[in-house]
Amino acid sequence: MNIAIVGSGPAGCYLADQVLRLVPEAKVDVVDRLPVPFGLVRYGVAPDHQSTKAVSRILDRVLSHKQVNFFGNVDVGRDVTIDNLLDYYDAVVLATGASRDHRLGIPGEDLPGVIGSGEFVAWYNGHPDSSPPLVENVRSAVVIGNGNVAIDVARVLAKTPAELAGSDLSSEITQHLAAQPLESIHIVGRRTGSDVKFTPHELAELGTLQRARAQVLDKSQLSGGAPILETFRKFEPRTDAPVTIDFHFGMTPIAFSGTGRVERARFRCADCTERELAADLVVTCIGYESLACCNESPTNGIFKNDDGKVRDRLFVVGWAKRGPSGVIASSRNDAQVVAQKIAKEVTAKGGSGGESLRNQLVQVGVRFVDHSGWKRINAAEIARAGEQRCRNKFTSRAQMLEAAQDSGAQ
Ligand SMILES: Cc1cc2nc3c(=O)[nH]c(=O)nc-3n(C[C@H](O)[C@H](O)[C@H](O)COP(=O)(O)OP(=O)(O)OC[C@H]3O[C@@H](n4cnc5c(N)ncnc54)[C@H](O)[C@@H]3O)c2cc1C
């Protein structure tokens, strides 16, 4: 059985693994638009959380399986279509994630300095398609959202270069962030303190930063028995911290304003009053939606599916299937279900799979990167890391292709 998986994030890699467990003779090709694998593990998970990024070693083991081929730098939609893949393979699986930021749909959202978290974290994680957001003269940053992505953004803004040692945040971005005259970070959500989606461990980490004091000024927000409130209550009062991280609850953003760039964010509060916060940077962390792939268009941010099946021989997994929720391991559970469906429903029709794909890519002149090419990129990034970093990522496709060239790029 020949299976093509579009996307090499956790969902795509876990699916390849699960398919091989259930159908040991299967051949699985994993295609990604980037020359490098692992999706948001590389480009979403915070650069100072290397223990989380370490899951890429497990995913890499899947890609190095002798019956799995990686085709990096192949964009499904531009270089090859889903219909092409359905001609070559017995089944095709979309594991394309959810990469577009949700929008608030309020006035001022397009002002320079207002940016979705997907774009913001792609920038600080060195994604080759990202462009630098306006992060200049930031005294007051407003982070909108009450999930762990909001915490990641606040933490990366607040950390000192010394605290970022050992991460893979580039030294340019580290220096750029350190040069901001940062005084306050406001983390603002519509929910109450009891209803936030932060996990206790990530929230508690904000109370341990060298130069920042995490606090909830309005203590009335902390009454109640929800376990997460205990984490807020444990934030130590400090007077020696030049940066404050203030949590605000029950505030809905209604507009951003400023001359030529964002300067203020306005909110409606739970008691119907309005409140304004100074904002030289606004990062909205309010979720993501899937992008269309060829003729397949998402509905409400995901590809409509029945337990992973989109239509005959076309399946979907991960964030593209269920939306942007859960942790990396959630995609493994997802993959189990979809792999079972594939094992049950798909029959091998004897197509040539990867060989046809390879021929088409060579014909149209796509320089694809195979697994050994990725290994070459990986080794080069680690070799040029320097003392302060665990990796120095290439941030352009050209650099990646050059590093891959000797072994894998065609
Ligand atoms: C900012 C942020 C921080 C996070 N931090 C954590 C964390 O600390 N811990 C945790 O457990 N989870 C974290 N997550 C969640 C985790 O990253 C996701 O659960 C997981 O990555 C979803 O996997 P996926 O494979 O569905 O999508 P993705 O990881 O997005 O992978 C999708 C892949 O598809 C490829 N692709 C897309 N379109 C095409 C196309 N047309 N052709 C070819 N390839 C294509 C992309 O290049 C990408 O490689 C975080 C998420 C974000 C956004």
The ligand as an SDF file (V2000), in Angstrom:
LIG
                    3D

 53 58  0  0  0  0  0  0  0  0999 V2000
    2.8960   29.1060   19.1270 C   0  0  0  0  0  0  0  0  0  0  0  0
    2.6160   27.6670   19.4180 C   0  0  0  0  0  0  0  0  0  0  0  0
    3.2440   27.0510   20.4870 C   0  0  0  0  0  0  0  0  0  0  0  0
    2.9610   25.7170   20.7730 C   0  0  0  0  0  0  0  0  0  0  0  0
    3.5900   25.1560   21.8520 N   0  0  0  0  0  0  0  0  0  0  0  0
    3.2980   23.8820   22.1840 C   0  0  0  0  0  0  0  0  0  0  0  0
    3.9200   23.2850   23.3040 C   0  0  0  0  0  0  0  0  0  0  0  0
    4.7490   23.9010   23.9950 O   0  0  0  0  0  0  0  0  0  0  0  0
    3.5820   21.9940   23.6070 N   0  0  0  0  0  0  0  0  0  0  0  0
    2.6650   21.2790   22.8650 C   0  0  0  0  0  0  0  0  0  0  0  0
    2.3800   20.1160   23.1800 O   0  0  0  0  0  0  0  0  0  0  0  0
    2.0680   21.8360   21.7800 N   0  0  0  0  0  0  0  0  0  0  0  0
    2.3620   23.1080   21.4180 C   0  0  0  0  0  0  0  0  0  0  0  0
    1.7590   23.6760   20.3480 N   0  0  0  0  0  0  0  0  0  0  0  0
    0.7820   22.8750   19.5790 C   0  0  0  0  0  0  0  0  0  0  0  0
    1.4680   21.9470   18.5510 C   0  0  0  0  0  0  0  0  0  0  0  0
    2.4400   22.6670   17.8570 O   0  0  0  0  0  0  0  0  0  0  0  0
    0.3950   21.3820   17.6160 C   0  0  0  0  0  0  0  0  0  0  0  0
   -0.4790   20.5970   18.3860 O   0  0  0  0  0  0  0  0  0  0  0  0
    0.9590   20.5010   16.4920 C   0  0  0  0  0  0  0  0  0  0  0  0
    2.0920   21.0710   15.8820 O   0  0  0  0  0  0  0  0  0  0  0  0
   -0.1060   20.2700   15.4130 C   0  0  0  0  0  0  0  0  0  0  0  0
    0.4330   19.3660   14.4920 O   0  0  0  0  0  0  0  0  0  0  0  0
    0.0290   19.2770   12.9470 P   0  0  0  0  0  0  0  0  0  0  0  0
    0.9340   18.2530   12.3890 O   0  0  0  0  0  0  0  0  0  0  0  0
   -1.4400   19.0870   12.8470 O   0  0  0  0  0  0  0  0  0  0  0  0
    0.3260   20.7230   12.3220 O   0  0  0  0  0  0  0  0  0  0  0  0
    1.7150   21.4660   12.0560 P   0  0  0  0  0  0  0  0  0  0  0  0
    2.6650   21.2300   13.1440 O   0  0  0  0  0  0  0  0  0  0  0  0
    1.3380   22.8680   11.7460 O   0  0  0  0  0  0  0  0  0  0  0  0
    2.2950   20.7960   10.7130 O   0  0  0  0  0  0  0  0  0  0  0  0
    1.7320   21.0530    9.4490 C   0  0  0  0  0  0  0  0  0  0  0  0
    2.7920   20.8220    8.3700 C   0  0  0  0  0  0  0  0  0  0  0  0
    2.1570   20.8370    7.0880 O   0  0  0  0  0  0  0  0  0  0  0  0
    2.9860   21.5270    6.1650 C   0  0  0  0  0  0  0  0  0  0  0  0
    2.1320   22.0070    5.0690 N   0  0  0  0  0  0  0  0  0  0  0  0
    1.1010   22.8760    5.1560 C   0  0  0  0  0  0  0  0  0  0  0  0
    0.5420   23.0800    3.9450 N   0  0  0  0  0  0  0  0  0  0  0  0
    1.2360   22.3230    3.0660 C   0  0  0  0  0  0  0  0  0  0  0  0
    1.1400   22.1120    1.6530 C   0  0  0  0  0  0  0  0  0  0  0  0
    0.1910   22.7180    0.9000 N   0  0  0  0  0  0  0  0  0  0  0  0
    2.0240   21.2820    1.0480 N   0  0  0  0  0  0  0  0  0  0  0  0
    2.9860   20.6370    1.7870 C   0  0  0  0  0  0  0  0  0  0  0  0
    3.1060   20.8080    3.1320 N   0  0  0  0  0  0  0  0  0  0  0  0
    2.2470   21.6220    3.7720 C   0  0  0  0  0  0  0  0  0  0  0  0
    3.5990   22.6350    6.9950 C   0  0  0  0  0  0  0  0  0  0  0  0
    4.7810   23.1470    6.4070 O   0  0  0  0  0  0  0  0  0  0  0  0
    3.8570   21.9090    8.3260 C   0  0  0  0  0  0  0  0  0  0  0  0
    5.1470   21.3230    8.3440 O   0  0  0  0  0  0  0  0  0  0  0  0
    2.0340   24.9930   19.9910 C   0  0  0  0  0  0  0  0  0  0  0  0
    1.4160   25.6180   18.9110 C   0  0  0  0  0  0  0  0  0  0  0  0
    1.7040   26.9400   18.6140 C   0  0  0  0  0  0  0  0  0  0  0  0
    1.0230   27.6050   17.4600 C   0  0  0  0  0  0  0  0  0  0  0  0
  1  2  1  0
  2  3  1  0
  2 52  2  0
  3  4  2  0
  4  5  1  0
  4 50  1  0
  5  6  2  0
  6  7  1  0
  6 13  1  0
  7  8  2  0
  7  9  1  0
  9 10  1  0
 10 11  2  0
 10 12  1  0
 12 13  2  0
 13 14  1  0
 14 15  1  0
 14 50  1  0
 15 16  1  0
 16 17  1  0
 16 18  1  0
 18 19  1  0
 18 20  1  0
 20 21  1  0
 20 22  1  0
 22 23  1  0
 23 24  1  0
 24 25  2  0
 24 26  1  0
 24 27  1  0
 27 28  1  0
 28 29  2  0
 28 30  1  0
 28 31  1  0
 31 32  1  0
 32 33  1  0
 33 34  1  0
 33 48  1  0
 34 35  1  0
 35 36  1  0
 35 46  1  0
 36 37  1  0
 36 45  1  0
 37 38  2  0
 38 39  1  0
 39 40  1  0
 39 45  2  0
 40 41  1  0
 40 42  2  0
 42 43  1  0
 43 44  2  0
 44 45  1  0
 46 47  1  0
 46 48  1  0
 48 49  1  0
 50 51  2  0
 51 52  1  0
 52 53  1  0
M  END
$$$$
